[in-house]
Amino acid sequence: MGLIAADHLGGFHRSGLFIGVFALLIPSAFAMIGRGFAILTSLSLGGAILLATLAATAS
């Protein structure tokens, strides 16, 4: 399995920047969307934090 992964490592050089930007920006954006829904639904602070965390990890 490691040999197969090492064989496909060359593909990381083609799309590595996109993957890095996606990994950093999308969870933050989803957390903000979750926070927005929490504000709209008047959740408590704990509920808002939980919803933002769940939304961030949904990417």
Secondary structure, DSSP 4 states (H G I P E B T S, - for coil): -HHHHHHTTHHHHHHHHHHHHHHHHHHHHHHHHHHHHHHHTT--HHHHHHHHHHHHTT-
